[in-house]
Amino acid sequence: MEEILKKGFAQLGVDISERALEQYMSYYEYLAERNKVMNLTAIIGAEDVARLHFLDCAALLGMYDFKAKRLIDVGTGAGFPGLPLRIAEPSLELTLLDSLNKRVDFLRETCAKLGFEDVTCIHARAEETPAELRGAYDIAVSRAVARLNTLCELCLPFLKVGGVFIAMKGPECAQEVSEARGAMHILGAELRNTIKYTIPGTDVSHAAVIIEKVKPTHPMYPRKWAQIKKRPL
């Protein structure tokens, strides 16, 4: 795994420390152990986790400045992309948000093993999170499978004006981005860029959709989940 990560980070043009390499290995070992009794990831094995989880997430570091930023990972699951980003960029102030309590327990245990005492792990749905988190972050990220218009409603309210939402998507996401433009406008945001990339050491291509918050989101958003599902923006 170490050589895969070293080569991958070099290909991404991102510096990686020996300490970070050790933390990636610790993360993988605990993920593999807990995945035997929990449904954390369908991607297994050191090589695949290194490439399809760690390097895929770390690719975002070449697309935006994460240094000393406050970031929330919405629907983080087993910690992706938030934890790989924090390992590579230790100055990141990270919040991990997930709706399933057993996953949040796993995240807290993982953070303890990695020495990340300052990472905040929250068990909540994005549309039901505490009001003090609204407008509190420089960056929101999501690797969730929801459509982009729905993700915009869930993620954009967390951002400060001038902050960005980075949605990790498949390479053929142009129609989905186009469908979400109305939601962006309603929620006070504009599309900045869509960056396609290939995960180092693979032929797997993904896209990062970068959306900038240009004005405050109206307090009525996000709505209740039943409303979001019934009438997507």
N, C-alpha and C positions, 0 to 999 in steps of 0.2 A: 504493500500500500504506500509506503513512504516514497519509493521511487516513482510510482504513478503520480502521486501528488506533487513531487518536486518538478517532474517534467511538465505536468499539467499547468501548474502555476507559472512556470517559465513561459509556457506557450501563451498563457493569458496576459503575461507582462505584469504579474502581481508578485511582489516580494512575499516570501513566507519564512517564518522563523522556525528554528528547531523546536522551540516550545510549542508552537502551533501544530507542528507535525505530530508531536507526542499527544496533544489534545485531540486531534482528529482520530488517532488510533484508539485512545481511551473511549471516545464517543462511539466509534464503531464497535468496540468490544462490548460495551454495555448495551448498545442498540441490538446487537446480535443475540446477546444473552436474554434480554427482555422480550425480544420478538418471538422467542420460542413459546411464550405463554400469553403474549398480547399481539393483537393485530396492528403492528406499528408501521410496517413497510412490506411491500411485495418484492422489493429489490433486496437481494441477499448476496452475501459473498463480498470479501474485501475489495476485489477489483471493481465490481459493479457499484458498490456503495461509494467507493472513492471517486469514480467517474460520474455516475448518474445522480448521485446526491451531492457530494462535497464539491466537486469541480463545477457541476451545473449551477449550484447556488453561488459559488465564489466568482463565477463569470460576471456577476452583477458589479463586482468591485471595479471593473474596468469601464463601467458605463456611467458611474456617478461618484461623487466624492462622499464617502461614508465617514470620514474622519471626524470624531467627536460629535457625531450626530445622535439625535434621539430617535430611535426606530421602534416601530411596533410591527410584529409579524402576526397577521390576522389569519386564524385558522391554521396554526402552525403544525398541527399533527405531531410528528415525532421530532419537531424542531427545525423544519426546513421552510424557508432558507435562513431563518434568523440565527441559529447556532453556528452553522458554518461561516456566516458572515462575521459574527462576533469573534470566533477563533482567529480568523485571518486579520481582523481589524479590532484590536483590544480596546481602542478608545470609544467604541460604539456603546451607547447606553441603550440596552435592549429590553423590550417587553415582549413576552411570548403569550399569545392569547389563543385559547382553544375551548371548545364547548364540552369536551369530554373529560371528566374529572380524572379518570385513570391515566389519560395521556398527560395531563398537567402534573400528576404525581411523578410520572416517569421523567418529565422535563425538570422538575425540581431536583430529583435524585441525580440526573445527569449533570445539571449545573453544579451541584455540590461536588461531584467527582471531578469536574473540570476546574474547580476553584472559582466559579463565577457567582460569588456571593451577592453581587449587585444586579444580577439579572432578575427581572420581575416576571413571575409566571402567574397568569390569571385564568381562573376557570370561569368562563362566561361566554355567552353568545355576543357577537360583535354589535348587534343592535340593542343589546341590553347592558352594555358596559357602563361603569360609573361616569357621571357627568364630568368629573375633574380630568378625565382623559381626553375630552373633546378639545380639539385645537391644540394639543399638547406636543405633537411630534413633528420632526423634520421630514421623516420618511415613513411611509407605510409600505409593507410588502405583502404579497400573497402568492402562494403557489397552489391555491385552491382550485377546484374544478368548476366552480360556478361561472356563469357567463359574465362577461366584463361589465355589463350595465348593472348587474346585481352587485358585483364586487365593488364597483365605484360607490354605490350607496352605502355599503358596509364599511368601506375603508377611508373615503375622503373626509368624513366628519372628524376623524382623528387628527388631521393635519393642520398645522399652522398655515396661514397664507404665505405662499412662497415655497411650501414644502412639496414633495412629490410622492405619488403613489406609483410603485413599480409592480406591475402584474406579470408573472411568469406564465407564458402561454406557448402553444404549439406554433410552428412556423407559419401555418396557413390561417392566420387570425385576422386578416384584413377586413372580412365581412363583420366579424364580431366587434372589431374596433369601430367600424362605421356605424353599427347598430348602437354603440354606446355613446356616440357623440352627443345625443340629446340628453342623456343622463349626466354627462360631464358638464354641459351648460347649466342644467338645473342645479347641480350641486356646487357650482362655482369653480369649475376646473376646465383646463384646456389640454389637448393632446400635445405633448412636446415632441415625442419621437417613438418609433418602433424599431428596435435594434434586433436583428437576427444574428444568431451565433451558433457555432458548432462546438459541442463539448469536446475538449481535448482528448485525443486518443480514441475517438469514436466517429461514427458518421451520423450521429444524432443531432438534429438541429432544433433549436427552440427560439423563442422571441421574448424580448422584454419590452412591455408597453409602458412607457414613461409618461405620466399624466401630472401636470402641475396645478396646484391649488392657487387660483388667482384672486379669489375673494371668499369671504366666509360662507359656509354652508348654512342654509336656512335651518333654524332649530327643529323644524318638523321632520328632518331627516337625521338618521335612518328611521324608517317606519317600522311597525311590528312586522315580524317575519311573514305572517299570513298575508299581509298587504303587499309586501315586496314580491312574494311568490305569485299572488293573484294578479297584480298590476305592476309588472316591472317597468322601470323608467325607460 
